[in-house]
Amino acid sequence: MGGLLSLLIPLEGNSGVGWAAVCEGEHSFPPSQASFCSRPLFPELQGMDWLNNHLVQAVVGALIVIVFWVLISRNQKVVPGKMQAFGEMAYDLVRNGIARDILGHDFKPFVPWLLTLFSFILVNNLFGEMFFFMFPTFSKIGYVYALALLSWLLYNGVGIRRHGLFGYLRKACLPPGVPVALWIIIIPLEFLSNIIVRPITLALRLFANLFAGHLVVAVFVVGGSILLDANEAFGGFPIPLLKTAGAVSIIFSFAVFALELLIAFIQAYVFTVLTAQYVASALAEDH
């Protein structure tokens, strides 16, 4: 439990060792906290730590999304190929299954953002299943907060544009029919819930699922590898039993790996749906 908490909380104590110190040095086996650190591409250059492997991964994801949709839009055929058919299914899911169903007649201006959001999250989630990357971008919480911030700016912006600043704040923070005597309690709670907490929960939901999935796969793979390499009895268990347990652990890791493919899609879908719901709530006339 302490090792898991140290992934989320800076390692500070009597030794004075912090998170930055954990990220120094090379990766080792078995993986440790350092496995979740970003690695600068040019560590010898001062002030260039921001240019790291995970930033490049996010940029690659963005380029894949851009190239994919440009190719789809410019090479449409009457009888679609596999790539066009996949693109049309994704577009129909976001346009009709999310935007139009949730936003109603106001949906069209928001389709580009929702489609971009869904595509970008899905691609970066799938990086966790690709052997070249083997790391979902959004298991780094900073990237998730950035996406949540953009969605927060969008739905608050359209709400203010439609209702005005004070009209939007009144709608967001004061449900109709609340007695005046309860305003002092309801207004702060609604402000906290609708304005402050929403982007945080939106981000943490995506981060926690991707982080946990990556961690579970690592546990089964690393644990299975250690057990397969066992050359002496451990804890009273004979070597054949340890190796059998290691093989089962490795096999089970592939099952978890397959489940992560489904989770990658589900989390992209959930993030996009919640963003659309927040936009619809901001545009609605009532609370």
N, C-alpha and C positions, 0 to 999 in steps of 0.2 A: 504493500500500500504506500509506503514511503517513497518507493521509486516512482510510482505513478504520480503521486502528488508533486514530486520534484520536477515533473515535466511541465506542470502548470504553474508552480510557485517558484520564484527565484530561490536558489539554494544559498541562503545566507544564515550563518550561525557563528559559532565560536571560531571556526577556521577562516571566516571571511571570504569563503569561496562562493561566488555568485554564478548566475546563469552564463555570463560572458566567459568565465573560466571553463565551464563545462563544454562550451562550443569550441574551445581551442584544441588543436591537435588533430590527428587523423581518426577516421572511423576505425573501430575495432570490432572484433567478434567475441562474444555476441553483441548485438546492438544495444546501445545505452541511450541516455538523454541526448547525446551528441547526434544520434541518428535523425533527430527532428530539427537540427540546426541548419540554417542557411549557410552555404559556403561561398565566400567571395570568389569571383572569377579571376580577379587580379589581387591576391592578398598582399603582394609586395607594394601596391600603390596605396598611399595614404588617402583617406577620405572616399574610397571607392567600395566600401563594404556593402553599400546598397545594391551594387551590381553583382547579384549572386545567382546561384543556380535556380532558385525558386522564382525569382523575377523573370529570368529567361523562360522558364516553363510557362508562366502566365502569359508572356508575350507570344510565345509559340502557340498557345491556346487561342489567343486573340487572332493571330494570323490564320490559323486553321479555319476559324469561324468566318472570317472575312473572305478568304479564298473560296471556301465551300459555297457560300451564298452568292458570291459574284458569278461563279461558274454555273450554278443552278439557274440564275436569272438570265444569263446570256446565252445559254445553250438549251433552251426548252424545246422539246420535241412532242409531236402529237402522241407518239407511242413512247412513253418515258422509259429510260434505262433505269438501272438499279439505283444510281445515285440520285437521279431526278425523282424517282418514286419515293425514296427515303426522305428527300427534302420536302416533297409535297405533303407527306404524312406529318412531318414535324411542323410544317407551316399550318396545316389544317388543325393540328392539335392545339397550337398556341392561339391561332386566330379565332377559331370557332369553339374549341373546347375550353379555352380559358378566357380570352379577351371578350368575345361577344357574349358568352354565357354569364360572365360576372359583371361586365361594364354596360351591357345593353347597347343602346344606340350611340353611346359615347366611345365605343371601343376602338374605332379606327386609328386615331392619333397615337394610341399606346401600343399598337401591334409591333412596330419596329423595336421598341425598347424591350417589350416582353419576349419577343423572339430572340433578340440578342442575348438577353439575360439567360433564357433557357439554354440556348446553344453554348454559350460561354461556360456556364456552370457544368453542363453535361460533359463537355470536352475535357475540362480540367478535372472533373471527378474521375473520368475514365483513365486519366494519366496514372492513377493509382493501380490500374490493372495492366498497364503496358510495361514490359520488361525494361525498356530503355529508361523510363522514368521511375516507375514503382513508388510513386509518391503523389497522393492527391493534393493538388495545389491548395485546396481549401481546408486542409488540415493545419495550415498556417493561418491563425485567426486574423492576422492583419489584413489579408486579402478579403476575407469574408466581411469584416467591418467596412472595408472600402465599398463593396457592393451594396451592403445594407445602407450605408450613408447615401449612395446615389439614389436608391429607392426611396429613402426618407425625404431627400430633397425633392424628388418627383412628386410624391403624393401630397406633401405639405405645400409645395409650390402650386399645384393645380387647385388645391383647396383654397388657398389664399387668393388665387386669381379669380375663382368663381364667386367666393363669398366675401372677399375682403379680409384683411388681417383680423380685425376684431370679430367680424361675423364668423370666420372660421374657428377662431379660438373659442368663441361662445358655443358653437355647434359641437366642437370636439370635447369641451370640458364641462358642459352643462346639459345633461339629458333633459328633454322636455318633461314637465310635470313634477320636477323635484321641488319640494317645499323650500322656501327661502331660508328657513332655520337650518337646513342641511347643506346649504351652499358651501359653508366654510369647511365642510368635510369632503363633499363630493368633488368640488372643483380641483383641489390639489390631487386627489386620487385619480381623477380622469385625466388631468394634465400629465401626471406621472405615467399612467398606463398608455395613453394614446400618443403622446409626444416624445417621451423619453424612453420608455421601456420597449416599445415596439421594434425599433431597429436593433436593439440589443438581443432580444429574443429571436428575431429573424436571423441574426448572424450566428448566435450560439447554437441554434438548432442544426444548421448546416455544418458548422465546425465540429460539433460534438459527434455527429454521426460519421463524418469522414475520418476524424481523428481516432475514434473508437474502432472503426472498421480496420484501419491501417494497423492499429495496435494489436487487434485480435489475430490478424493474419501473421504478423511478426512473431507473436507468442507461439503459435502452432508451428511455424516454420523453424524458428530458432530452437524451441524445445524439442521438436522432432529430430533436428540435426544433431543436437547434443546427445540425445538418447541413442541415435543410430551409431554414433561414434564411441559409445561406451565400451570400455575394454576391461572393466572390473565391476563386480556387484556393487550396488548402491542401495542403502536403506533396507537391506535384507532381500532385495529383489535380484534374481539371477540375471546374467547378461542377456540370454535369449528373450526373456520377458521385457527387458528394457528396450532391446532393439525392435521387438514387435510393437511396443507402445510408441516408439519413435516413428515406425512406418505408418501406424494408424494416425498419428498426429499429422504427418506430412500429407496423407491422403485427405484427412479432414480439412486441412488448410485449403485444398483445392475446392472443397464444397463451400467454405467460407468465401473463397475468392469469387466463386460463381454468384454467391449471394450479394457480394459487393457490387457486381455489375448491375443487379436490380436496384440496389440502394443508390447507386450513382444516378440512375434515371429518376427514381422516386424523389430524391432530395432536390434535383434540378426542377422537377415538376412542382413540388411543394413550395419552394422559394418563389417561383414565378406566380403560382396561384395566390399566395399570401400578398405579394406585391400588388397584384390586380385587385384583390379584395380591399387593400388599404387605399388604393386609388379610388375605387368605387365608393368607399366610405367617405373619403374626402370630398367627392363630387356630390354626394347625396344631400338633399335638402334638409333632412332631419338627422338626428344623432345616429 
